[in-house]
Amino acid sequence: MEFDLIARIRARAPTRHDVVLGIGDDAALLQVPEGRQLVVAMDTLNSGVHFPEGTAPVDIGWKSLAVNLSDLAAMGARPAWCTLSLSLPEADAAWIDGFLDGFLALAKEFDVALVGGDTTRGPLSVCVTAHGLVEPARALRRDGARVGDDVWVTGTLGDAAAALALLQRGEAVADALRVRLDRPVPRVAAGQALAGIAHACIDVSDGLLADLGHVCAASGVGAAVQVDRLPASPALSDMGVDDALRRQWQASGGDDYELCFSAAAASRHRIAQAMSDLQVSVRRIGSIVVGDGVDVLQADGARWRPSRPGYRHFSD
């Protein structure tokens, strides 16, 4: 049955001109273009941890690739290839077909070729490795933030965390919130546009404060964030929850897959124009300062403290 599943995947997998040898051999052969560096990212999604039990296969397929493309976006890379490793409780052809519907729809959108992987029996788990390309010295990294930089974030924050909280309480979830949890859209074009402008960048997967904290640690700086400037979607704003809970979801909830980046104040117009051209909203939420860690401030200057800075993989 394993080889039947592999054949089923192979029959639907797209290819590219730079795939010398794809699915079907011991390994893939890929042609990296001259003058480009290879960017590699990998994420594992486990049932009940990274997606709720009962999530539709089509949404699991989409999200498993999206979270990896989000990592490439944070590096300013152009996606090219990916591999897929699936652990399944049983060989379920209908589940595979649904999964591939989501996975390959996103792969097609970003011209990503599935070039190999593995299938095995076990608890439901998906591991994807994504490969991208970037010009030398243009990759966005976590260690380039400079004191005096603005801190920015694309899109809005907190929708996925709100959706998950409602699901866990057994409450109805608005479609606009649920789609942010199940089908995040990686900011690939925005990441490429920021290469050469932003000094440091990270995608927001474990929560804004936790991920911005990684940038600060890598760069040897601190950050000051204005909690009232965190962008909220209309769907989140219209929920009618109290400000403290909404702020918690926005600051620490995770699963947003937006880009948080730092850039010189002199680049404000370039950033606004670049994101406008892509029809991606963007907002300045703070600044890089001397020190370490992330301070979160309210409009009156008082410190705001979340109950936790973000998701912790071995504690939550």
Phi, psi and omega in degrees: 000327179303315183289332174295319178294317179298318178297322179296318179292315182300322182297334183256349186288131176286165177228177179220165181295336183266011173265103180287320179211123184253225185297136174127346179245186180292333179202164179270154172244121185235140181260106178282125182299148176298140178079019177231148173258149181269129178248127185236131178226148179216136176222145175248135177243124180249140179300135179082352178246307183257348171209143184295150173305137179089000176299138182298140179306323181298324180284324176297318178300312179300309187294324183298326176277322184301318184293330177284320177294331176296323175296319177296321178300319181294341177265358182075022187265156173264121181297148180224303187224166175206159170238159186224126175242124184242129168251122184233141177298330179205161179281095186248102184297321180295320178296316179301316181298317178295316177304313181295329177304315180284313183300311186283336175297317178288322178300318179296320181300326183248015176054051179256129178263130173277118191243001179166184179154211184200154171229143180208164179267135179166188177302148183300117181207142181232127177235125180239137169247124181249141181240135178226175184232142179212150176290145178306139177070008179248000178293136173281137183228171178277342192261019184251005181295141183236145177303132183100345177298150165282152170251129183237161170217140176276160171061216180230164186237146169103348183297312183295320179295321177296316179299315181295319180298319180292318178299318181293335177268359180074023181260160179293144181240128177299143182304321182296331177277317183296323181293331177290331177281316186273328187226064177297148180252112182294141184272058185297310181296322179296318179299316179295322180292331182278343177300127184091351178245305181287148177271327180210155183204152176206151174268148185268097180247320183260005183119138185307310185293320179295316183287320174297327176299325177295320177297315181298317181296318181291329184265350181070038182224178172244176177219146174240122185242138176268109187297329181284352177264359178294128186284136179240143177284160174303323181297320179288318181297327184278359181292332179081016178281163181290158185301322183298317180291317179299316178299320179299314178298317183290319186278331191225356190293319180085178180065021179280321182056038167266172177258130171250127185213161176243148180202157179298147178301330180293347182265006185304314182294318180299318180294313180300318181292316181298317180288325176298319179299328180268358184058041176247124178287150181210148182215140171281129184239358181171204184209160175270132186229169173292137178132210178210156180076183184241121171265135179246125186243146173270173183300329180275003178092350179288149178287142175248132183241121176285162177291334173202152184282339182171186182288137177240117191297329183249017179233333186270000000 
